Amino acid sequence: MDALRFCLNGTWVEEKSLSPTTTLLRYLRDKKGLTGTKEGCAEGDCGACTVAVAEARGGAAPRWRAVNSCLLLLPMVQGKQVVTVEALRGADGHHPAQEAMAKALGSQCGYCTPGIVMSLFEAVYRDDLDAPWKLDDQLCGNLCRCTGYRPIRSAAQAVAGTCPGDRFREGLAAPGPMALAYTAQGQRFVTPATFGALWDELDAHPDARFVVGGTDLSLEVTKRFAVPPKLVSLEALGELSALTETSSGVSLGATATIAEVEAFTATRLPPLHRMVRYFGARQIKHRGTVGGNLCTASPIGDLAPALIALGAVAVLKSRAGERRVSLDEFFLGYRKTALAPKELLAAIEVPSLGKDVKACSYKVSKRRELDISTVSAGFLVETAADGTVTRARLAYGGMAATPKRAAEAEAALVGQPWRQTSVEAAVKALAKDFQPLSDHRGSAGYRSLVAGNLLRGFFLETQGTPQPTLLPGHASTVQPSGAEGGAR
């Protein structure tokens, strides 16, 4: 299809001449006059631009998902339904999300209110808000500096999960075909629906860049005013988003979203689940993907340390076939991976954890939610019956130019009893593994101190349970000693 076509507030629209890197936010405000959707940060931090998009993934029924319209390039909504705050009021009155905000006195200046209402809109139709922390998670991507958060949270409590049988629920339809070959203003955006079409596109345009969620690439457009000439979206290739249990572990599709991984790993892979809980706001987790986070090869990407520690393997795919690379060998240098030209990351395979394996992940940042790591870590230690360490995988982010294992610290642990003195020896060995830099997120000394303290905390926390989960009233990925689910 050579034209963009999607459903906006119940009406199908078609566009043929707009730049493919036009964001949905700018389209709504500049082209359609739908100014209820606000621009605040233009980078997915404030939530003022939140809208709802109907998503149907993995064979599941379509659902409304709150997303940041400032990060959505217009071709990303091809074939989908989009709803903005202007469409919520109908002949029967205001939407429950709007009424709840008004009754709870959750709005003052009103600038942030439409985005908050759209996050509440998703919450109304969710059937999995079964814990108090999930309400906080639903709203953590929406900033408000006027009323404070208590009345907004009260509004969420009033309507979350009510799932009314209204026009938004009854009229929810599965997305149409996403296949697209769109060219305008000297730019090209292609969404192939088959691998054959993908390989053909890459043969014709080997310099094209992959994109799926856009939570990273779109910042180049909104912040650096970049005009990428050729983009290839992998979003229509359903095989790449599969999350499956295998006889040897789990497989995480590269285009699976962080929200999907969060739900999938809650009971299947607790060490990874701890990390994705603090990956970003709900809106970000609906668009950010496993492959996107890894393939940017950022030294502070949150998934890499946790997955490296778990012994994950990257499945790489091209027209020639598949090959597998250990994830700790996937990162070749700063922002550089082992991917060859015209090759993509298809999945991450994580082996099963044995009963004698202790594993956990940690993230340290200035804010609890929606922040970039200063230091992150993934740890795995396996012990013999007598308590001797037989295997150690200690991976860190934010300590070097790439996510990296601490080889010297690992060697200090293997063959030693799993006890405090051995851990202290490993902490000292970290100085041989890393010489971190100082930047605006933390000094080299701070990073070194935190890296050692996380390993100490891992030892204490796994005294109670080998793969500890977050507490119900968690404040961070670091749990207090002696807490339920942590050290005893």
Secondary structure, 3 states (H helix, E strand, C coil): CCCEEEEECCEEEEECCCCCCCEHHHHHHHHCCCCCCCCCCCCCCCCCCEEEEEECCCCCCCEEEEEECCCCEHHHHCCCEEECHHHCCECCECCHHHHHHHHCCCCCCCCCHHHHHHHHHHHHCCCCCCCHHHHHHHHCCCCCCCCCCHHHHHHHHHHCCCCCCCHHHHCCCCCCCCCEEEEECCEEEEECCCHHHHHHHHHHCCCCEEECCCCCHHHHHHHCCCCCCEEEECCCCHHHHCEEEECCEEEEECCCEHHHHHHHHHHHCHHHHHHHHCCCCHHHHCCCEHHHHHHCCCCCCCHHHHHHHCCCEEEEEECCEEEEEEHHHCEEECCEECCCCCCEEEEEEEECCCCCEEEEEEEECCCCCCCCCCEEEEEEEEECCCCEEEEEEEEEECCCCCCEECHHHHHHHCCCECCHHHHHHHHHHHHHHCCCCCECCECHHHHHHHHHHHHHHHHHHCCCCCCCCCCCCCCCCCCCCCCCCCCC
